[in-house]
Amino acid sequence: MPKKISVYAILFIALIEGYLGFIYYPKYSYAGSEVAISWDVSGYYMYLPAIFIYKDIKHCSFQDSVLKTYAPTPDFQQAFQHTSGNYVMKYASGQAIVFAPAFFIAHAYCLSQKRYLADGFSLPYQLAIAIWTFLISIIGLFFLRKVLLFYFDEKVAAFTILSIALLTNYPEYAAISGGLSHNSLFTLYAMLIYVSICFYTKPNYFNIICMGLLCGLVTITRPTEIISLIIPLGWGIASMEDAKKRIRFFIDHKIMMLLYVLCFVTVGSIQLIYWKYVSGSFLVYSYQKQGFDWLHTHVFECLFSVKAGWITYSPIFIFAIVGIYFTYKNHRKIFFASLIFAVLFAYLCFSWSEWWYGWSLGQRAMIQSYPIWAIFLSAFYQWLLHQKIFFRRSFFAITVLFTYYSFWLIHQCHHGQLFHGPEMSKAYYWEILGKWSIEKNKLTLLDTKYFYEGTPKNIDTIYKNNFESDTSINARITDTSTLNKVIYLDQSKQVSAIYTINQNNIQSKKIYKLSADIHCVYKEWNTWKMPQFICRFYENGKMVQESFIRVDRLLQDNYTQRIYFYVKKPSKKFTEIQVQFNNKESDKSIEIDNLLIENFDK
């Protein structure tokens, strides 16, 4: 086996990442909110054009022109208006500092020619960020390799790096969505662990300065990363005696430690100075209504949910969790700092109220902790390589399956379009798992829990309405030659009448199929604003069950589609079914015709 197989592993990963980020799905070449500098990335990045191009960090008066020209977000989400009247950036400034080299290179290029605007968002800036974040991810893997080789051999290091980079959600956030902070923080943490090891091996000023600067930079990238202090302060402590020695070490090297604190505070003060300048206060909570559920952490959801479960979408970490034991057993010196950091990091990550982190493939906020989890995974691999060949081959088969799963997920996040982030439901997840395409109407499983496949038995039509006799305000004639009526919903007429099926017409069969012809001129793309097709079951005026679908999932512009969904008979007694159409959020209109409700057995 080559002596530097882990280097070859990283080069192989670089080829894969390069293909994903620059050939398969080059975000820099897209437009609107799908481009490289969009959504959260545009929030991290906004400091740079605001300061160095528009020279308007307080008022952000350039926001309208940027949104109109590039539409990185639907509205100006990158900052909020403070009580001082000035705008305050939502995200901390650390990632902007990381972006700075790419920004200045792109800006210099744009100023030197006339093809692209030097406005901070044209193609050269997008491409520069994509290339720079790709390089950052590769640098991070090289530093991770250096860390692992302090404790494990080349083979284990190679297996671990390949597992992190190919079998998890890491490739999505390193190669395609690399502008998010997780990729940069992964690299900064790998560097921090490495210089911490080097410092305690051979104390010098270079390493202590790097430790202070790195801790400061990760903290002003995401303030909760202040727990990074655990790594340089606690690395190598395995007992109370070690802790006492560490305190004596700090006293003996007090000049170095003061320098460490000075570097940390200097970098950290960048954010404090910015807040003071734009708001008048040194501390500003910029996430406004978002926060932490400290006493009600979302542990199970964050680990296993189909919405954004860490293990659900990166199952290789099951073995990293097992590896915690082997780290304790064989690498006690690095165990306690690693475990304390991993547990505290997970607690912070899982306590965030919006625990699914917007559109996220698994728990994307866990990615920056992967250099620590790589140690636990390496400890497991170290044990596995000494087991019988049957176990090694079985595990190899598992990793092949996990690799397929990882890249299948990445494809479905983009070109495949089966993955729907925070909208995922259990029924839909199990329906699409391993598939490359599905029947379009099965998108209703994102809203409901059931889709019938089979041959219905004993079908009864329990309700039918073509709305020709409808006199509600929503009824509208669309064809004057036939006087055909439809139900029309827009912002002025947001909710249809309630169409009721009473006890005499309700059958006792197990499945209900609701269908209607629905037309839209322009489709509503925002999921949370989509019009709804609702079915409710009542008993004596009390609702016992509700099901609905967001109809625009299935619609196309200027096209009429027959849309249907299935509902299982409620387990509780009911005497009435009510059907309604709702368009409370969207500014788009829809037309509904030929409502039909059928009842049948499997």
Steps between C-alpha positions, in 0.01 A plus 500: 500500500641847411655684793285805442172336408314768696643765266372305201164475674483880529598546135226256401253698712618821332410350161155400626438839659628678190257304284208568736569871541614599153342251259204322659346800679702822458300734722704800390344471152140499624282799576280637775481316829673193352827681426813457718452831687139462610293435812724461808819532292394845383445594864851394600644670193305828511758675721750506212302683229334720764839623628729490200267569204194688622663650810165477677525250784250695713207559268544233230327729252634281220269216603221575253728502197671175608168324561356626173804403291611175666219389737726304740200489736133594449543801729784659698560224754872567537447779754227647718419856598616566855324736740781745424361526147807337348518153348684223687624193316326184617810284480833554673797625300742206515391339175538833321862506619543149359345617170718813482786363281255372237301825514803725448633291211160504328455871566842585358417298189161668455657845531755411233244423226155606378325166440391443861372754750717566805194481724588207725253253347586455132641173368868555597403542867282188489776296334767631736298396805439155348870444427616638834260291708598191298866565588405555864335157514811328360725689741276381782540138396879535493500642853264224612748249357780660703290473816409136447859397425602609849291210638424258216676347201466594133239235427269609780546868410416428136187299586381771738555788258325309221210423734457861612534641150290245309263319738344799678332830418847660485536491117181704457634775726860482380452468125162653410385715793853580616424864563311414816707535815515127578766427239728781620447411865586136428837617367557749782429229759737255329767771505426585865535138612823468305667815642381403850675165467812672363501756780491244778760291318734799459374830649584805286359841418388411150267222618358701791424793267330263255294349782377841614423624150317180404288497816411863441413445135273199559325693779417798280389265223238340724498634857411157647838381374653665805503145631802457273698618805457147640740364237817706564443518873405136564683301233715225649343500847413145610492531881491743789877481512513603135266789578730621778799474266314701239431780749870503596584505128283807450668675794848410374409630153295799614640732233392255231158461659453876521590516132239230431233700684607819320469334157162350589365832632643698208321288241185470712485877543444543124139394550457712813638808326268445204195471726602813691552693177164416339277474808665686786524180708788257531263204512208441263291186469463495124287187463198685642213248544719192455668355806576195711272253677748436780271278710332323208774387265392329180730200540288231339393721209854619435634145502231296326232713335455490123475878512865554596627203700878477538508121508218474246705677235853411616462149649876433506510699824334208677847344490661824617273487806621143561853632454462721808560186709815407309630856528459479876666161508797570273542879479422629846710815459270641231178341619368746759549823303354330191197362682426819695519703181287252299227479765487875565504573127213257437304650790533850349420373152196300612367781721447747218127567465511460122680168543465404132711807404291611206571301187748244627623159392513341843640703787725732302591688817684186621753511216751726671526247783599220260876537567426386857262226385772389257710407804221280638445344158874434465502324836224272373688429176815427697306233690326371187826440312600245765176303469431191288482546124126422497427807712730717291337389177152547645588851606643572155164400349329740741729786396425433132129527579554818703705654217220428253250647746708816547531578131142398431397760758719768343345430160149514645582834665570646157435348161287211632282735707350224715653635821297784653697602808282612792184386321599132515251262663549139603254373241670694223853405610424127493322541168800659325783316676738363238281605208598735220148611410145463631147558380443874529184468706701330774628844589177517700678279756695809605173621651307179568598166647336272247495423129291211366651263246285213386161423355214664691203279592134601531546859393225746597474864399392685813533857374519671162494870420570681172406832667248592231243577772751661736395849610790576734724804441771266371288364214605642165406439136813426296339416165214726388401264220434210736446705818733257674563596863807442710607592852750784479745587782740793514610752762158666509312167515728283709274222626233298324165404643489183711363200311335264745419128474260397774446166670253370243759519224805383697592140432670260739779399263864551598645737237388839370629645175456874449564648158443822306607676183727788601643770276755773566639769273819530705614235744576592861856376571517591867384181674366676807281728288352232274119468479357203689241232419359406845293212633366499857296243694262618775300350783236730653684810384838381628772425247644148544737492201644735238697431182611740230733535205680802360367492148768705326750217558322332209412796279662659197458853370184553292400134514203311647594194703280227649628488857411235753600367839396220732380508858454204732176474695550650848527257791262725697128529432393777261172617350607765250769570240590853399709596198643846445761679287729757659726762340575725797871557442567509125458797268447253212152388395352154443180364347326181625244290315341152510549414865453127557513288816502122475498232767633146455660196659847370436 
